[in-house]
Amino acid sequence: MAIFACEAFRLNMSLFSVTLQCVSPGEHPETLVLAMPHPVAKQLCLILRKTIKAVEDKRGIIELPPESYQAMGISPEDWENYREREEDIRKI
């Protein structure tokens, strides 16, 4: 198994799939492309959400620079509201 460090990413959606492009850090960055059908992408999102919430519950909220929220078109409160919807997380 290879480990790929990701410094930046781009998400693209089509009618049938989701493509996640991850770019490695460094002088000669490489790109890893993951293509998956929508149901697999949704499962990945749910597992990531549950895992990140568990980490934040133990260690505190993972802070992001304001520019990150602005680039995604969301606010820190959007993440907090999404993260706190316990009934959604328990269904996973």
C-alpha positions as CSV (number, residue, x, y, z in Angstrom):
1,M,0.0,0.0,0.0
2,A,1.3,3.5,-0.9
3,I,0.7,6.6,1.2
4,F,-0.1,9.8,-0.8
5,A,0.1,13.1,1.0
6,C,-2.6,15.5,-0.2
7,E,-2.1,19.3,0.0
8,A,-4.9,20.4,-2.2
9,F,-7.9,18.9,-3.8
10,R,-10.6,19.4,-6.4
11,L,-14.0,17.8,-6.5
12,N,-15.9,17.3,-9.7
13,M,-19.3,15.8,-10.2
14,S,-20.9,14.3,-13.3
15,L,-24.2,12.7,-13.9
16,F,-22.9,9.3,-12.7
17,S,-19.8,9.8,-10.7
18,V,-17.7,11.9,-8.4
19,T,-14.0,12.6,-9.2
20,L,-11.6,13.7,-6.4
21,Q,-8.2,15.0,-7.6
22,C,-5.6,15.2,-4.8
23,V,-2.4,17.1,-5.4
24,S,0.8,16.3,-3.4
25,P,3.0,18.9,-1.8
26,G,6.5,19.6,-3.0
27,E,8.6,20.9,-5.8
28,H,7.3,18.3,-8.2
29,P,3.6,17.7,-7.2
30,E,1.8,14.7,-8.4
31,T,-1.9,14.2,-8.8
32,L,-3.9,11.2,-7.6
33,V,-7.4,10.9,-9.1
34,L,-10.2,8.9,-7.4
35,A,-13.3,8.3,-9.4
36,M,-16.3,6.7,-7.7
37,P,-20.1,6.4,-8.2
38,H,-22.3,8.7,-6.2
39,P,-23.2,6.0,-3.5
40,V,-19.5,5.3,-2.8
41,A,-18.8,9.1,-2.6
42,K,-21.7,9.5,-0.1
43,Q,-20.4,6.6,2.0
44,L,-17.0,8.2,2.0
45,C,-18.4,11.6,3.1
46,L,-20.4,10.0,5.9
47,I,-17.4,8.1,7.2
48,L,-15.2,11.2,7.1
49,R,-17.8,13.2,8.9
50,K,-18.2,10.6,11.6
51,T,-14.4,10.3,12.0
52,I,-13.6,14.0,12.0
53,K,-16.4,14.6,14.6
54,A,-14.9,11.9,16.9
55,V,-11.4,13.6,16.6
56,E,-12.9,17.0,17.3
57,D,-14.8,15.6,20.3
58,K,-11.6,14.4,21.8
59,R,-9.2,17.1,20.8
60,G,-11.3,20.2,20.0
61,I,-12.5,21.8,16.8
62,I,-10.0,21.6,13.9
63,E,-9.4,25.2,13.0
64,L,-9.3,26.3,9.4
65,P,-8.2,29.6,8.0
66,P,-11.1,32.0,7.1
67,E,-9.9,31.8,3.5
68,S,-10.7,28.1,3.4
69,Y,-14.3,28.7,4.4
70,Q,-14.6,31.6,1.9
71,A,-13.3,29.5,-0.9
72,M,-15.9,26.8,-0.2
73,G,-18.7,29.3,0.2
74,I,-19.5,28.3,3.8
75,S,-19.0,29.7,7.2
76,P,-17.5,28.1,10.3
77,E,-21.1,27.9,11.7
78,D,-22.2,25.8,8.8
79,W,-19.7,23.1,9.8
80,E,-20.7,23.4,13.4
81,N,-24.4,23.0,12.5
82,Y,-23.6,20.1,10.2
83,R,-21.3,18.4,12.8
84,E,-23.9,18.6,15.6
85,R,-26.7,16.8,13.8
86,E,-26.2,13.7,16.0
87,E,-29.3,11.9,14.6
88,D,-27.6,11.8,11.2
89,I,-24.3,10.5,12.5
90,R,-26.0,7.7,14.6
91,K,-27.5,6.2,11.4
92,I,-24.1,5.4,10.0
